[in-house]
Amino acid sequence: MLAEDYGYWISPRRAFETGPTKKWIPEEVARRAKAADHKAGAFFVGAVAAFIAAGCLNDSASGLAVLFGALGVVLGLCAWGYGMFEASNKDLKDVLPTLYRDRWQAWPCQVVGVPPVEGAKTVDAKITLLDPERKPVRQFYGDMHRGAWGQMTDGVGVLWICGSLHEPVAVAKPGGAPVWMMSTQNKKGTVFPGGPGLLDTVVETVVKEASATATQRLLDEMGW
């Protein structure tokens, strides 16, 4: 494992057993289930409204056709809503097996992102994993948690990576939460702005923060 070769920290247990990650998983599942319940309620209200409208016209010659038309609209909306729900939860379906299979690795990273719009919770970003000599090791692309992106001082910082570096990986702030997925491919085709030059002193500090000793000290301060 490259992280181990470079002296970077690796969690002694699988990622899902790590304190904050273990807490994040059920909270995130519950949050998304609650959001799905709200969507289901909205579709139910829409269905009722459509059938009421069709019922009001049922005394006309075309009432039956209107009724079936309304039913088709409702079923179409439900199918669309289910598709949207599945798409919004695909990342969670991808991230959970990774967390249950692999361990966290601390990596110094350079981060470049497209400035997010107001209120956005994620940033379209590219992260580059660095070796101790500042050379790029791997690059990953995708929607990055905005809070984590905002904490990347001078465009560099430590991120936790879970999974094979040749495949999509789970990524988290140091500590193991929140978690998001990033891909080895730039699927959106985003043209990222050039990142700032990597200052030796800044990268040296970040590399030290990713070391086994420094990360363990952080975890001790967090109480686990």
N, C-alpha and C positions, 0 to 999 in steps of 0.2 A: 504494500500500500504506500503510495507516494507520500501521503501526509506523514506517515511514520518515518519514512526515509529522511524527510526534511526536518524532523523533530517537532512537528506540529502535534497538537493534542488530538487524541482519539478517545471517544467515550468508552469506558470499560464494559458498558452494557449496550444493548440495542437501543436505538433512538427513542422508541416509544416508552422505554423504561426510565428515561431521563426526566427528572422532576417536572419542570415547566411543560415539556412536551406531553408528558402523561396527563397533565391537567388540561392542556389545550385541546387534545383530541375530543373528549366528550363534550367540552364547551362548544367547540366548533360544530360538531354534529348536531347538538341541540339548537344552536343558533340557526343553522340551515333548515332544520326541521320546522322551526317556528316560522321562518320566512316562507316555507312551502305551505304551511297551514294558512297563512295570510293570502297567498296566491289562490289556494283552493277556495277560500271564502269568497274572493272576488269573482272567480269563475262561477260559483254557485249563484251569487247575486245576479250575474249577467244572464245565466240560464233562466232563472225565475222571471226576470224582466222580459226576456225574449218570448217565453211561453205565454206570459200575460198579454203581451202585445199581439201574439198570434191568436189568443183566445178572444180578444176584443174584435177581431176581424172574422171570427169563425162563422158568423151568421151570413157572410157573403158567399157567393158562389166559389170564390177562390180561397176560401178560408182554409180548406184542407191543404192546399198547395202552400199557403203561407206558413201553416203549422210545420209541415215537413221542411220547408225552407229554413225556418227558425231553428229546428232541430239540427239541420246540417251546419248552420252557423255555430251553434253551441258546441257541437262535436268537433268542428274545426278549431274553435278557440281552445277547447280542452286539449286537443292534440298539439296545438302550438305551445300551449302553456307547459305541457309535459315535456316537450322537446327543449324548451328554454330551461326548465328545471334540470333536466338531464345534462345539458351543456354546462350550466353554471356549477354543477357538482362533479363534473368529470375530473377536475383537478384534485378534488378530495378523494375520489376513487383511485387516482393514481398515487397520491401521496401516502395513503395509509399503508399499502403493502410495502412501500419503501421504508417507512418508519419501523415497521414490524420486522423487516428483514436485515437492515444494515445499521451501522453505528454512525454517530456524528463524528465529523472531522472539522477541526478549526482551520480555516484558510485565510491568509491575507488576500484581499481582493481589491482590484481597481473597478470602480463602478461608473458607468456612463448611462445617463437616462434622458429621455425626452421630457422637458418640463411639463408637469401634470397640469390639467385644468383645475380650476377651483372646485374643491369638494371631492376630487377623485381620491379613492382609497389606495390605488396602486399606481405604479410608474412603469412605463414601457422601458425596460432597461437591459443593458448588457453588463455582465460581470466577468471579469478576467481573474482567474486564480493565479497567484504569483508564487514563484519559488523564492528561497531566501536571497537570491541574487537579482531579484526584480524581474526575472524573465517570465513570460506568460506560459502557463501550463495547460489550461483549458479555458474555454469561453462558454458561457451559457446566456440564454436569452429568454425574456418573458416578462410577465407582470410582477413587479417587485413590490413588496409591502412599502407603502409610502413612508411610514415611520422609520423603517430601517434605512431607506434611501436617504432620508433627511439627516441621519446620523453619520453618514459617510463624510467626515471632515476631509477637505481637500480631495474628494473623490476616491479615497482609499479607506479601508477599514477591515475588520475581521467579520466573516460570516461563517456560519456552521453549514456544512454540506453533508448530505446523507445519500448514499447510493454510489453506483459505479460512475466514474468520471467519463465513461464513453456513452452514457445514456442520460436521459432526463433525470434530474436530481431534485431532492427536497432541500430547501434552503431555509435558514432561520437566523434570527438575531442571536448573538451569543447568549446562551442560557437555554435555547431550544424552543422558543416561541416568540411571535407567531411563525407559522410554517407556510411556505408556498412552493410551487413547482416551477422549475426553469428547464428549458430545452437546450439541446446541443445545436439546434437549428434556429435561425432567425426566420420563423414562420411568417411573421408579419411583413418581412422585407423592409423593416425600419432602417433608415439611414441615420446612424447615431452621430452626434457631434463629436469632434475630437476631444478626448479627455485631457485634463491638465498634465503637464509634465510631472513625472514621479520624482519627488525630492528624496535624496538618499536618506536624510534624517527621518522623514515621515515614514517611508517604507520600512526602515530599520525598526522604528517603534512598533509598527503594525505587525511585523514578523515576530517580534518579541512577544506581542500580545497573543499571537496564535500558538506560541510554544506550549508544551505540556505543562511546564512549571507555572507560567503566568495564567493559563486557563484554569488550572486546578486551584490557584489562589482566588480567582474570580468566583469559582463555584463554592469554595469554602466561605467566602464572604456572603454568598447567597444562601448559605445554610444547608447545602446538600453535597 
